[in-house]
Amino acid sequence: MASHKRYRIKLTDEERAAFRDVVKGRWGRQKPAAWKVQRAQVMLKCDEGDGGPAWTDERLAESFDTTTRSIQN
């Protein structure tokens, strides 16, 4: 049973590009922390905008080996 989503994420093209840069390690002068990379990956996967994959919180939690509560925070 899917739980109610607290927030609906619809990213702009610029936001998607910024998150992809974090995931690829092109963020600032140094490599981003692992938690920042994971958060960027989650944001990209939960994107409900045009062309976004719109993963559920449950699918995100399972894929990233974490809890739905962590995804919702």
Jmol script that loads the backbone (N, CA, C; Angstrom):
load data "model"
ATOM      1  N   MET A   1       0.841  -1.179   0.000  1.00  0.00           N
ATOM      2  CA  MET A   1       0.000   0.000   0.000  1.00  0.00           C
ATOM      3  C   MET A   1       0.885   1.240   0.000  1.00  0.00           C
ATOM      4  N   ALA A   2       0.674   2.135  -0.941  1.00  0.00           N
ATOM      5  CA  ALA A   2       1.478   3.349  -1.052  1.00  0.00           C
ATOM      6  C   ALA A   2       1.047   4.351   0.014  1.00  0.00           C
ATOM      7  N   SER A   3       2.023   4.975   0.624  1.00  0.00           N
ATOM      8  CA  SER A   3       1.711   5.971   1.634  1.00  0.00           C
ATOM      9  C   SER A   3       1.516   7.334   0.977  1.00  0.00           C
ATOM     10  N   HIS A   4       0.875   8.221   1.696  1.00  0.00           N
ATOM     11  CA  HIS A   4       0.635   9.579   1.218  1.00  0.00           C
ATOM     12  C   HIS A   4       1.958  10.332   1.152  1.00  0.00           C
ATOM     13  N   LYS A   5       2.227  10.975   0.022  1.00  0.00           N
ATOM     14  CA  LYS A   5       3.459  11.747  -0.107  1.00  0.00           C
ATOM     15  C   LYS A   5       3.294  13.097   0.576  1.00  0.00           C
ATOM     16  N   ARG A   6       4.274  13.464   1.365  1.00  0.00           N
ATOM     17  CA  ARG A   6       4.222  14.729   2.078  1.00  0.00           C
ATOM     18  C   ARG A   6       4.441  15.896   1.119  1.00  0.00           C
ATOM     19  N   TYR A   7       5.390  15.738   0.208  1.00  0.00           N
ATOM     20  CA  TYR A   7       5.719  16.795  -0.740  1.00  0.00           C
ATOM     21  C   TYR A   7       5.702  16.249  -2.160  1.00  0.00           C
ATOM     22  N   ARG A   8       5.275  17.049  -3.086  1.00  0.00           N
ATOM     23  CA  ARG A   8       5.336  16.728  -4.509  1.00  0.00           C
ATOM     24  C   ARG A   8       6.493  17.534  -5.090  1.00  0.00           C
ATOM     25  N   ILE A   9       7.436  16.856  -5.725  1.00  0.00           N
ATOM     26  CA  ILE A   9       8.623  17.503  -6.266  1.00  0.00           C
ATOM     27  C   ILE A   9       8.497  17.607  -7.777  1.00  0.00           C
ATOM     28  N   LYS A  10       8.557  18.830  -8.289  1.00  0.00           N
ATOM     29  CA  LYS A  10       8.559  19.074  -9.733  1.00  0.00           C
ATOM     30  C   LYS A  10       9.743  19.985 -10.025  1.00  0.00           C
ATOM     31  N   LEU A  11      10.794  19.394 -10.565  1.00  0.00           N
ATOM     32  CA  LEU A  11      12.028  20.131 -10.808  1.00  0.00           C
ATOM     33  C   LEU A  11      12.004  20.851 -12.149  1.00  0.00           C
ATOM     34  N   THR A  12      12.671  22.004 -12.180  1.00  0.00           N
ATOM     35  CA  THR A  12      12.884  22.705 -13.443  1.00  0.00           C
ATOM     36  C   THR A  12      14.099  22.093 -14.126  1.00  0.00           C
ATOM     37  N   ASP A  13      14.308  22.433 -15.380  1.00  0.00           N
ATOM     38  CA  ASP A  13      15.485  21.934 -16.096  1.00  0.00           C
ATOM     39  C   ASP A  13      16.777  22.372 -15.410  1.00  0.00           C
ATOM     40  N   GLU A  14      16.792  23.594 -14.892  1.00  0.00           N
ATOM     41  CA  GLU A  14      17.983  24.102 -14.205  1.00  0.00           C
ATOM     42  C   GLU A  14      18.252  23.331 -12.915  1.00  0.00           C
ATOM     43  N   GLU A  15      17.187  23.023 -12.181  1.00  0.00           N
ATOM     44  CA  GLU A  15      17.345  22.250 -10.946  1.00  0.00           C
ATOM     45  C   GLU A  15      17.842  20.840 -11.249  1.00  0.00           C
ATOM     46  N   ARG A  16      17.285  20.223 -12.291  1.00  0.00           N
ATOM     47  CA  ARG A  16      17.760  18.887 -12.684  1.00  0.00           C
ATOM     48  C   ARG A  16      19.243  18.927 -13.027  1.00  0.00           C
ATOM     49  N   ALA A  17      19.651  19.937 -13.780  1.00  0.00           N
ATOM     50  CA  ALA A  17      21.059  20.060 -14.170  1.00  0.00           C
ATOM     51  C   ALA A  17      21.946  20.230 -12.939  1.00  0.00           C
ATOM     52  N   ALA A  18      21.498  21.023 -11.973  1.00  0.00           N
ATOM     53  CA  ALA A  18      22.285  21.236 -10.757  1.00  0.00           C
ATOM     54  C   ALA A  18      22.421  19.937  -9.963  1.00  0.00           C
ATOM     55  N   PHE A  19      21.334  19.179  -9.825  1.00  0.00           N
ATOM     56  CA  PHE A  19      21.400  17.903  -9.107  1.00  0.00           C
ATOM     57  C   PHE A  19      22.277  16.896  -9.851  1.00  0.00           C
ATOM     58  N   ARG A  20      22.200  16.888 -11.178  1.00  0.00           N
ATOM     59  CA  ARG A  20      23.059  15.979 -11.956  1.00  0.00           C
ATOM     60  C   ARG A  20      24.533  16.329 -11.766  1.00  0.00           C
ATOM     61  N   ASP A  21      24.836  17.623 -11.667  1.00  0.00           N
ATOM     62  CA  ASP A  21      26.221  18.035 -11.419  1.00  0.00           C
ATOM     63  C   ASP A  21      26.718  17.512 -10.077  1.00  0.00           C
ATOM     64  N   VAL A  22      25.859  17.561  -9.061  1.00  0.00           N
ATOM     65  CA  VAL A  22      26.243  17.031  -7.743  1.00  0.00           C
ATOM     66  C   VAL A  22      26.504  15.533  -7.849  1.00  0.00           C
ATOM     67  N   VAL A  23      25.612  14.818  -8.530  1.00  0.00           N
ATOM     68  CA  VAL A  23      25.760  13.365  -8.673  1.00  0.00           C
ATOM     69  C   VAL A  23      27.053  13.021  -9.410  1.00  0.00           C
ATOM     70  N   LYS A  24      27.397  13.813 -10.409  1.00  0.00           N
ATOM     71  CA  LYS A  24      28.605  13.548 -11.198  1.00  0.00           C
ATOM     72  C   LYS A  24      29.871  14.101 -10.549  1.00  0.00           C
ATOM     73  N   GLY A  25      29.728  14.742  -9.394  1.00  0.00           N
ATOM     74  CA  GLY A  25      30.894  15.236  -8.678  1.00  0.00           C
ATOM     75  C   GLY A  25      31.365  16.606  -9.124  1.00  0.00           C
ATOM     76  N   ARG A  26      30.551  17.296  -9.904  1.00  0.00           N
ATOM     77  CA  ARG A  26      30.925  18.632 -10.376  1.00  0.00           C
ATOM     78  C   ARG A  26      30.200  19.675  -9.531  1.00  0.00           C
ATOM     79  N   TRP A  27      30.576  19.747  -8.284  1.00  0.00           N
ATOM     80  CA  TRP A  27      29.902  20.647  -7.358  1.00  0.00           C
ATOM     81  C   TRP A  27      30.961  21.403  -6.563  1.00  0.00           C
ATOM     82  N   GLY A  28      31.117  22.666  -6.849  1.00  0.00           N
ATOM     83  CA  GLY A  28      32.105  23.459  -6.133  1.00  0.00           C
ATOM     84  C   GLY A  28      33.522  23.033  -6.457  1.00  0.00           C
ATOM     85  N   ARG A  29      34.425  23.332  -5.568  1.00  0.00           N
ATOM     86  CA  ARG A  29      35.841  23.050  -5.789  1.00  0.00           C
ATOM     87  C   ARG A  29      36.252  21.669  -5.316  1.00  0.00           C
ATOM     88  N   GLN A  30      35.428  21.054  -4.511  1.00  0.00           N
ATOM     89  CA  GLN A  30      35.783  19.735  -3.998  1.00  0.00           C
ATOM     90  C   GLN A  30      34.650  18.745  -4.248  1.00  0.00           C
ATOM     91  N   LYS A  31      34.955  17.491  -4.094  1.00  0.00           N
ATOM     92  CA  LYS A  31      33.968  16.431  -4.304  1.00  0.00           C
ATOM     93  C   LYS A  31      32.878  16.537  -3.236  1.00  0.00           C
ATOM     94  N   PRO A  32      31.600  16.447  -3.636  1.00  0.00           N
ATOM     95  CA  PRO A  32      30.523  16.542  -2.644  1.00  0.00           C
ATOM     96  C   PRO A  32      30.500  15.331  -1.713  1.00  0.00           C
ATOM     97  N   ALA A  33      30.001  15.553  -0.504  1.00  0.00           N
ATOM     98  CA  ALA A  33      29.871  14.474   0.479  1.00  0.00           C
ATOM     99  C   ALA A  33      28.890  13.423  -0.037  1.00  0.00           C
ATOM    100  N   ALA A  34      29.077  12.197   0.401  1.00  0.00           N
ATOM    101  CA  ALA A  34      28.240  11.082  -0.054  1.00  0.00           C
ATOM    102  C   ALA A  34      26.764  11.333   0.225  1.00  0.00           C
ATOM    103  N   TRP A  35      26.447  11.923   1.372  1.00  0.00           N
ATOM    104  CA  TRP A  35      25.042  12.174   1.694  1.00  0.00           C
ATOM    105  C   TRP A  35      24.434  13.197   0.748  1.00  0.00           C
ATOM    106  N   LYS A  36      25.233  14.164   0.275  1.00  0.00           N
ATOM    107  CA  LYS A  36      24.718  15.151  -0.675  1.00  0.00           C
ATOM    108  C   LYS A  36      24.457  14.508  -2.029  1.00  0.00           C
ATOM    109  N   VAL A  37      25.324  13.603  -2.421  1.00  0.00           N
ATOM    110  CA  VAL A  37      25.135  12.884  -3.685  1.00  0.00           C
ATOM    111  C   VAL A  37      23.863  12.050  -3.610  1.00  0.00           C
ATOM    112  N   GLN A  38      23.666  11.339  -2.493  1.00  0.00           N
ATOM    113  CA  GLN A  38      22.472  10.510  -2.347  1.00  0.00           C
ATOM    114  C   GLN A  38      21.210  11.370  -2.347  1.00  0.00           C
ATOM    115  N   ARG A  39      21.232  12.498  -1.667  1.00  0.00           N
ATOM    116  CA  ARG A  39      20.061  13.385  -1.660  1.00  0.00           C
ATOM    117  C   ARG A  39      19.753  13.887  -3.070  1.00  0.00           C
ATOM    118  N   ALA A  40      20.798  14.218  -3.829  1.00  0.00           N
ATOM    119  CA  ALA A  40      20.598  14.664  -5.210  1.00  0.00           C
ATOM    120  C   ALA A  40      19.997  13.544  -6.056  1.00  0.00           C
ATOM    121  N   GLN A  41      20.474  12.317  -5.857  1.00  0.00           N
ATOM    122  CA  GLN A  41      19.923  11.173  -6.590  1.00  0.00           C
ATOM    123  C   GLN A  41      18.449  10.971  -6.244  1.00  0.00           C
ATOM    124  N   VAL A  42      18.114  11.093  -4.977  1.00  0.00           N
ATOM    125  CA  VAL A  42      16.725  10.938  -4.541  1.00  0.00           C
ATOM    126  C   VAL A  42      15.854  12.024  -5.178  1.00  0.00           C
ATOM    127  N   MET A  43      16.328  13.264  -5.171  1.00  0.00           N
ATOM    128  CA  MET A  43      15.555  14.354  -5.764  1.00  0.00           C
ATOM    129  C   MET A  43      15.295  14.114  -7.244  1.00  0.00           C
ATOM    130  N   LEU A  44      16.285  13.614  -7.944  1.00  0.00           N
ATOM    131  CA  LEU A  44      16.110  13.331  -9.369  1.00  0.00           C
ATOM    132  C   LEU A  44      15.098  12.210  -9.596  1.00  0.00           C
ATOM    133  N   LYS A  45      15.119  11.193  -8.755  1.00  0.00           N
ATOM    134  CA  LYS A  45      14.214  10.051  -8.930  1.00  0.00           C
ATOM    135  C   LYS A  45      12.777  10.350  -8.495  1.00  0.00           C
ATOM    136  N   CYS A  46      12.576  11.270  -7.554  1.00  0.00           N
ATOM    137  CA  CYS A  46      11.212  11.561  -7.102  1.00  0.00           C
ATOM    138  C   CYS A  46      10.566  12.695  -7.894  1.00  0.00           C
ATOM    139  N   ASP A  47      11.280  13.258  -8.844  1.00  0.00           N
ATOM    140  CA  ASP A  47      10.787  14.358  -9.672  1.00  0.00           C
ATOM    141  C   ASP A  47       9.504  13.961 -10.407  1.00  0.00           C
ATOM    142  N   GLU A  48       8.434  14.697 -10.160  1.00  0.00           N
ATOM    143  CA  GLU A  48       7.151  14.451 -10.814  1.00  0.00           C
ATOM    144  C   GLU A  48       6.896  15.414 -11.967  1.00  0.00           C
ATOM    145  N   GLY A  49       7.895  16.214 -12.310  1.00  0.00           N
ATOM    146  CA  GLY A  49       7.752  17.143 -13.424  1.00  0.00           C
ATOM    147  C   GLY A  49       7.776  16.415 -14.755  1.00  0.00           C
ATOM    148  N   ASP A  50       7.695  17.177 -15.836  1.00  0.00           N
ATOM    149  CA  ASP A  50       7.711  16.600 -17.179  1.00  0.00           C
ATOM    150  C   ASP A  50       8.967  15.763 -17.389  1.00  0.00           C
ATOM    151  N   GLY A  51       8.774  14.507 -17.704  1.00  0.00           N
ATOM    152  CA  GLY A  51       9.896  13.612 -17.963  1.00  0.00           C
ATOM    153  C   GLY A  51      10.556  13.038 -16.729  1.00  0.00           C
ATOM    154  N   GLY A  52      10.082  13.406 -15.542  1.00  0.00           N
ATOM    155  CA  GLY A  52      10.662  12.871 -14.311  1.00  0.00           C
ATOM    156  C   GLY A  52      10.152  11.467 -14.032  1.00  0.00           C
ATOM    157  N   PRO A  53      10.956  10.635 -13.358  1.00  0.00           N
ATOM    158  CA  PRO A  53      10.552   9.252 -13.108  1.00  0.00           C
ATOM    159  C   PRO A  53       9.450   9.090 -12.058  1.00  0.00           C
ATOM    160  N   ALA A  54       9.297  10.052 -11.154  1.00  0.00           N
ATOM    161  CA  ALA A  54       8.226  10.049 -10.145  1.00  0.00           C
ATOM    162  C   ALA A  54       8.176   8.760  -9.325  1.00  0.00           C
ATOM    163  N   TRP A  55       9.322   8.332  -8.797  1.00  0.00           N
ATOM    164  CA  TRP A  55       9.356   7.144  -7.941  1.00  0.00           C
ATOM    165  C   TRP A  55       8.590   7.414  -6.650  1.00  0.00           C
ATOM    166  N   THR A  56       7.996   6.363  -6.100  1.00  0.00           N
ATOM    167  CA  THR A  56       7.319   6.471  -4.807  1.00  0.00           C
ATOM    168  C   THR A  56       8.363   6.482  -3.689  1.00  0.00           C
ATOM    169  N   ASP A  57       7.932   6.943  -2.512  1.00  0.00           N
ATOM    170  CA  ASP A  57       8.836   6.946  -1.358  1.00  0.00           C
ATOM    171  C   ASP A  57       9.308   5.536  -1.032  1.00  0.00           C
ATOM    172  N   GLU A  58       8.410   4.562  -1.163  1.00  0.00           N
ATOM    173  CA  GLU A  58       8.765   3.178  -0.861  1.00  0.00           C
ATOM    174  C   GLU A  58       9.834   2.659  -1.826  1.00  0.00           C
ATOM    175  N   ARG A  59       9.670   2.961  -3.108  1.00  0.00           N
ATOM    176  CA  ARG A  59      10.658   2.517  -4.096  1.00  0.00           C
ATOM    177  C   ARG A  59      12.004   3.201  -3.858  1.00  0.00           C
ATOM    178  N   LEU A  60      11.970   4.480  -3.531  1.00  0.00           N
ATOM    179  CA  LEU A  60      13.206   5.207  -3.234  1.00  0.00           C
ATOM    180  C   LEU A  60      13.912   4.599  -2.028  1.00  0.00           C
ATOM    181  N   ALA A  61      13.151   4.342  -0.954  1.00  0.00           N
ATOM    182  CA  ALA A  61      13.740   3.785   0.263  1.00  0.00           C
ATOM    183  C   ALA A  61      14.379   2.433  -0.015  1.00  0.00           C
ATOM    184  N   GLU A  62      13.694   1.595  -0.782  1.00  0.00           N
ATOM    185  CA  GLU A  62      14.236   0.275  -1.104  1.00  0.00           C
ATOM    186  C   GLU A  62      15.489   0.392  -1.976  1.00  0.00           C
ATOM    187  N   SER A  63      15.445   1.245  -2.969  1.00  0.00           N
ATOM    188  CA  SER A  63      16.569   1.386  -3.899  1.00  0.00           C
ATOM    189  C   SER A  63      17.810   1.973  -3.236  1.00  0.00           C
ATOM    190  N   PHE A  64      17.603   2.901  -2.304  1.00  0.00           N
ATOM    191  CA  PHE A  64      18.727   3.560  -1.652  1.00  0.00           C
ATOM    192  C   PHE A  64      19.036   2.968  -0.279  1.00  0.00           C
ATOM    193  N   ASP A  65      18.425   1.820   0.032  1.00  0.00           N
ATOM    194  CA  ASP A  65      18.681   1.094   1.273  1.00  0.00           C
ATOM    195  C   ASP A  65      18.543   1.999   2.499  1.00  0.00           C
ATOM    196  N   THR A  66      17.386   2.645   2.592  1.00  0.00           N
ATOM    197  CA  THR A  66      17.097   3.526   3.712  1.00  0.00           C
ATOM    198  C   THR A  66      15.613   3.407   4.053  1.00  0.00           C
ATOM    199  N   THR A  67      15.123   4.254   4.930  1.00  0.00           N
ATOM    200  CA  THR A  67      13.720   4.204   5.336  1.00  0.00           C
ATOM    201  C   THR A  67      12.913   5.275   4.601  1.00  0.00           C
ATOM    202  N   THR A  68      11.599   5.073   4.560  1.00  0.00           N
ATOM    203  CA  THR A  68      10.753   6.095   3.937  1.00  0.00           C
ATOM    204  C   THR A  68      10.809   7.392   4.737  1.00  0.00           C
ATOM    205  N   ARG A  69      10.995   7.292   6.022  1.00  0.00           N
ATOM    206  CA  ARG A  69      11.111   8.505   6.844  1.00  0.00           C
ATOM    207  C   ARG A  69      12.333   9.328   6.426  1.00  0.00           C
ATOM    208  N   SER A  70      13.441   8.669   6.135  1.00  0.00           N
ATOM    209  CA  SER A  70      14.632   9.382   5.663  1.00  0.00           C
ATOM    210  C   SER A  70      14.371  10.036   4.313  1.00  0.00           C
ATOM    211  N   ILE A  71      13.626   9.364   3.466  1.00  0.00           N
ATOM    212  CA  ILE A  71      13.294   9.919   2.154  1.00  0.00           C
ATOM    213  C   ILE A  71      12.425  11.157   2.316  1.00  0.00           C
ATOM    214  N   GLN A  72      11.483  11.117   3.228  1.00  0.00           N
ATOM    215  CA  GLN A  72      10.553  12.227   3.417  1.00  0.00           C
ATOM    216  C   GLN A  72      11.188  13.423   4.107  1.00  0.00           C
ATOM    217  N   ASN A  73      12.318  13.213   4.758  1.00  0.00           N
ATOM    218  CA  ASN A  73      12.997  14.336   5.410  1.00  0.00           C
ATOM    219  C   ASN A  73      13.878  14.964   4.431  1.00  0.00           C
TER     220      ASN A  73
END
end "model"
wireframe off; spacefill off
backbone 0.3
color backbone group
